[in-house]
Amino acid sequence: MDRRIILAYDGSINADWVARYAIQSAGTFSGGQLTLLHVLDGTFTRRRIKEKIAAIVTEGEQRCVSCQHLIVEQAGDVYSTLLQTIPSGEQSYCLCGARIAPRGRGFLTGTVSEKLFRCQRFNVMAIRVVSPGLLGCPSTLLFPLAGHPRGFRTAMPFLQMTAASVKKLYLLRVMTANPIHFRYISATAAQRKIAEGYEYLNRVAGEIRKQTPGVPWRLDSSVILSDDWAKEILIQAGKINASMILLGATERNLTSRFFYGNKLEQILRDTSCDVGIYQSI
């Protein structure tokens, strides 16, 4: 399959950090080809954007990645222009940034990145960079999984995008319980849920090893019973000293205007490591 990685590059310092993830991904996932796409919205001059892109191209060449670039005039708004320019289809993977928005908005709420998730025309991964010194090469990856068979199959390409630098891969399954009933759950019921979680992760681990032959990473699994999956992800990331959390987005957990109660916003806000939020079409 001819996969395409497109970086929606807005010219910010955060986008420069995300570009390193895009370079890393292109080097292992799309035959060393990366497209940098910038929409001229008046924030930067064309000359300044060309200078910034040239620096990314040079860094890509140092990692044996060929970077093409496309600078387009804004047609309507940035989101609409991106939608008109990025090829639709399951072969396209759009990388973009997740950073705190002005005027009290969240990391995704009301942003172009959130709109790209919702369009469902191509695969999307939004990245919040907390540690730019990683240079887009996380060594310890926390990979929470929700337990749906299709969820893992669609997540696998995003895992492959980070595989080259990862040395330790931790699979996490948070078995959730209703907060009202959680404190009263019996030991038998809790053990049954935990066993169910490990059965799923064991299948996933086998599939990962099958699809990533020769990748020399250490693979561990953990199942947690909790009434708050976002809190547990943050706790586990701290325990293993994760470099990055790779987490799937669904229509249910995508941000709304009530972002302070949204689980993805909670993780993006409180994380101590880089976070990649992905969604497949």
C-alpha positions as CSV (number, residue, x, y, z in Angstrom):
1,M,0.0,0.0,0.0
2,D,1.3,3.4,-1.0
3,R,1.0,5.3,2.3
4,R,1.3,9.1,2.4
5,I,2.3,11.2,5.4
6,I,1.3,14.8,5.3
7,L,2.3,17.3,8.0
8,A,-0.2,20.1,8.4
9,Y,2.5,22.7,9.3
10,D,1.4,26.0,10.7
11,G,4.9,27.4,11.2
12,S,4.8,27.5,15.0
13,I,7.6,26.2,17.3
14,N,5.2,23.4,18.3
15,A,4.8,22.5,14.6
16,D,8.6,22.4,14.3
17,W,8.7,19.8,17.2
18,V,5.9,17.8,15.6
19,A,7.8,17.8,12.3
20,R,10.4,15.6,13.9
21,Y,7.8,13.0,14.6
22,A,6.7,13.3,11.0
23,I,10.2,12.8,9.8
24,Q,10.6,9.8,12.1
25,S,7.3,8.3,10.9
26,A,8.1,8.9,7.2
27,G,11.4,7.1,7.6
28,T,9.8,3.9,8.8
29,F,6.3,4.0,7.4
30,S,6.0,5.6,4.0
31,G,9.2,4.8,2.1
32,G,11.0,7.9,3.4
33,Q,8.5,10.4,1.8
34,L,7.0,13.3,3.7
35,T,4.9,16.2,2.4
36,L,4.9,19.5,4.4
37,L,1.7,21.4,3.8
38,H,1.3,25.1,4.9
39,V,-1.7,27.3,4.4
40,L,-0.8,31.0,4.2
41,D,-3.1,32.6,6.7
42,G,-1.2,35.8,7.3
43,T,0.7,34.6,10.4
44,F,3.9,34.2,8.5
45,T,5.2,35.6,5.2
46,R,5.8,33.1,2.3
47,R,9.5,33.9,2.6
48,R,9.6,33.1,6.3
49,I,7.7,29.8,5.9
50,K,10.1,28.8,3.1
51,E,13.0,29.4,5.4
52,K,11.4,27.3,8.2
53,I,10.5,24.5,5.8
54,A,14.0,24.5,4.4
55,A,15.4,23.7,7.9
56,I,12.9,20.8,8.2
57,V,13.9,19.5,4.8
58,T,17.6,19.6,5.8
59,E,16.8,17.6,9.0
60,G,14.8,15.1,6.9
61,E,17.7,14.6,4.6
62,Q,20.0,13.8,7.5
63,R,17.6,11.0,8.4
64,C,17.3,9.8,4.8
65,V,13.8,11.3,4.4
66,S,12.7,13.2,1.3
67,C,10.5,16.2,2.2
68,Q,8.3,17.8,-0.4
69,H,6.5,21.0,0.5
70,L,3.3,22.6,-0.6
71,I,2.5,26.2,0.3
72,V,-1.1,27.2,-0.6
73,E,-3.1,30.3,-0.3
74,Q,-6.0,30.2,2.2
75,A,-9.4,29.5,0.5
76,G,-12.1,30.3,3.1
77,D,-10.3,29.2,6.3
78,V,-7.3,27.0,7.1
79,Y,-9.4,24.0,7.8
80,S,-11.3,24.2,4.5
81,T,-8.1,24.7,2.6
82,L,-6.5,21.7,4.2
83,L,-9.5,19.6,3.4
84,Q,-9.3,20.7,-0.3
85,T,-5.6,19.8,-0.4
86,I,-5.0,16.6,1.6
87,P,-5.9,13.5,-0.5
88,S,-8.8,11.6,0.9
89,G,-8.5,7.8,1.6
90,E,-7.1,5.3,4.0
91,Q,-3.6,5.7,2.4
92,S,-3.3,9.3,3.7
93,Y,-2.0,10.0,7.2
94,C,-2.2,13.7,8.4
95,L,0.0,14.7,11.3
96,C,-0.8,17.9,13.1
97,G,-0.2,19.6,16.5
98,A,-2.1,19.6,19.7
99,R,-1.2,22.7,21.8
100,I,-3.0,24.9,24.2
101,A,-5.3,27.3,22.3
102,P,-5.8,31.0,23.2
103,R,-8.7,32.4,25.1
104,G,-9.0,29.5,27.5
105,R,-9.8,26.8,25.0
106,G,-8.4,23.3,25.3
107,F,-5.7,21.5,23.3
108,L,-8.1,20.2,20.7
109,T,-11.4,21.9,21.4
110,G,-12.3,24.3,18.6
111,T,-9.0,23.8,16.8
112,V,-8.2,22.9,13.3
113,S,-6.9,19.6,14.6
114,E,-10.2,18.7,16.1
115,K,-12.0,19.5,12.9
116,L,-9.6,17.2,11.0
117,F,-10.5,14.4,13.4
118,R,-14.2,14.9,12.7
119,C,-14.0,15.1,8.9
120,Q,-13.3,11.4,8.6
121,R,-11.7,11.7,5.2
122,F,-8.2,10.5,6.1
123,N,-6.2,9.1,9.0
124,V,-5.2,11.8,11.6
125,M,-2.7,12.0,14.5
126,A,-2.4,15.1,16.6
127,I,0.7,15.3,18.8
128,R,1.3,17.3,21.9
129,V,5.1,17.7,22.4
130,V,6.1,18.1,26.0
131,S,9.8,17.0,25.5
132,P,11.2,18.5,22.3
133,G,14.6,17.0,23.3
134,L,13.3,13.6,22.2
135,L,13.5,14.8,18.6
136,G,10.5,12.8,17.7
137,C,12.1,9.5,18.9
138,P,10.4,8.2,22.0
139,S,12.1,5.2,23.6
140,T,9.3,4.1,26.0
141,L,5.8,4.0,24.6
142,L,2.6,3.6,26.6
143,F,-0.1,2.1,24.3
144,P,-3.5,2.1,26.0
145,L,-6.1,-0.1,24.2
146,A,-9.9,0.1,24.7
147,G,-10.5,-3.6,23.9
148,H,-12.3,-3.4,20.5
149,P,-10.9,-5.8,17.8
150,R,-11.2,-3.1,15.1
151,G,-9.6,-0.6,17.4
152,F,-6.4,-2.5,17.5
153,R,-6.3,-3.2,13.8
154,T,-6.7,0.5,13.0
155,A,-4.2,1.4,15.7
156,M,-1.4,-0.8,14.3
157,P,-0.2,1.6,11.5
158,F,0.2,4.4,14.1
159,L,2.3,2.0,16.3
160,Q,4.4,1.1,13.2
161,M,5.1,4.9,12.7
162,T,6.9,5.0,16.0
163,A,8.5,1.6,16.0
164,A,12.0,2.5,14.9
165,S,12.9,4.4,18.1
166,V,10.9,2.5,20.7
167,K,12.8,0.1,23.0
168,K,10.0,-0.6,25.6
169,L,6.4,-1.0,24.6
170,Y,3.8,-1.1,27.4
171,L,0.3,-2.3,26.5
172,L,-2.4,-1.0,28.9
173,R,-6.0,-2.1,29.2
174,V,-8.1,-0.1,31.7
175,M,-11.2,-2.1,32.6
176,T,-13.7,0.6,33.5
177,A,-16.5,0.3,36.1
178,N,-19.4,2.6,36.9
179,P,-18.1,5.1,39.5
180,I,-21.2,4.5,41.7
181,H,-20.7,0.7,41.7
182,F,-16.8,0.6,41.6
183,R,-16.3,0.7,45.3
184,Y,-18.7,-2.2,45.8
185,I,-17.4,-4.5,43.1
186,S,-16.8,-8.0,44.4
187,A,-13.3,-9.7,44.3
188,T,-14.7,-12.4,42.0
189,A,-16.1,-9.8,39.5
190,A,-12.9,-7.8,39.7
191,Q,-10.7,-10.9,39.0
192,R,-13.0,-11.8,36.1
193,K,-12.6,-8.3,34.5
194,I,-8.8,-8.4,35.0
195,A,-8.6,-11.8,33.4
196,E,-10.6,-10.6,30.4
197,G,-8.3,-7.7,30.0
198,Y,-5.2,-9.9,30.0
199,E,-6.7,-12.3,27.5
200,Y,-7.3,-9.4,25.1
201,L,-3.8,-7.9,25.6
202,N,-2.1,-11.4,25.1
203,R,-3.9,-11.6,21.7
204,V,-2.8,-8.1,20.8
205,A,0.8,-8.8,21.9
206,G,0.9,-11.8,19.6
207,E,-0.4,-9.8,16.7
208,I,2.2,-7.0,17.3
209,R,5.1,-9.5,17.3
210,K,3.7,-11.0,14.1
211,Q,3.4,-7.7,12.3
212,T,6.7,-6.2,13.6
213,P,9.2,-9.0,13.1
214,G,12.7,-8.0,14.0
215,V,11.8,-5.0,16.1
216,P,13.9,-5.4,19.2
217,W,11.6,-3.9,21.8
218,R,10.7,-5.2,25.2
219,L,6.9,-5.7,25.4
220,D,5.0,-5.7,28.7
221,S,1.3,-5.7,29.5
222,S,-0.8,-4.4,32.4
223,V,-4.5,-4.4,33.2
224,I,-6.1,-2.0,35.7
225,L,-9.6,-1.9,37.0
226,S,-10.7,1.7,37.5
227,D,-13.6,4.1,37.4
228,D,-11.5,6.7,35.6
229,W,-9.5,5.5,32.6
230,A,-7.8,8.9,31.9
231,K,-6.4,9.1,35.4
232,E,-5.1,5.6,35.2
233,I,-3.3,6.3,31.9
234,L,-1.5,9.3,33.5
235,I,-0.6,7.3,36.6
236,Q,0.8,4.4,34.5
237,A,2.7,6.8,32.2
238,G,4.4,8.2,35.3
239,K,5.2,4.8,36.8
240,I,7.0,3.6,33.7
241,N,8.5,7.0,32.9
242,A,6.9,6.9,29.4
243,S,8.4,9.0,26.6
244,M,5.0,9.0,24.8
245,I,1.4,8.0,25.2
246,L,-0.2,6.7,22.0
247,L,-4.0,6.9,22.4
248,G,-7.0,6.4,20.1
249,A,-9.7,8.9,19.7
250,T,-13.4,8.0,19.1
251,E,-16.4,10.2,18.4
252,R,-17.4,9.6,22.0
253,N,-14.3,10.8,23.6
254,L,-13.4,13.6,21.1
255,T,-13.6,17.0,22.7
256,S,-16.7,19.0,23.2
257,R,-17.2,22.6,24.3
258,F,-17.2,21.2,27.9
259,F,-13.5,20.3,27.6
260,Y,-12.6,20.5,31.2
261,G,-14.6,17.3,31.8
262,N,-13.3,15.6,28.6
263,K,-10.9,12.7,29.1
264,L,-8.7,13.4,26.1
265,E,-8.3,17.0,27.3
266,Q,-7.5,15.8,30.8
267,I,-4.6,13.7,29.4
268,L,-3.3,16.4,27.1
269,R,-3.5,18.9,29.9
270,D,-1.9,16.9,32.7
271,T,0.6,14.7,30.8
272,S,4.3,14.8,31.7
273,C,5.3,13.2,28.4
274,D,4.5,13.5,24.7
275,V,1.0,12.4,23.6
276,G,-0.2,11.2,20.2
277,I,-4.0,11.1,19.7
278,Y,-4.8,9.1,16.6
279,Q,-7.9,8.2,14.6
280,S,-8.3,6.0,11.5
281,I,-11.1,6.2,9.0
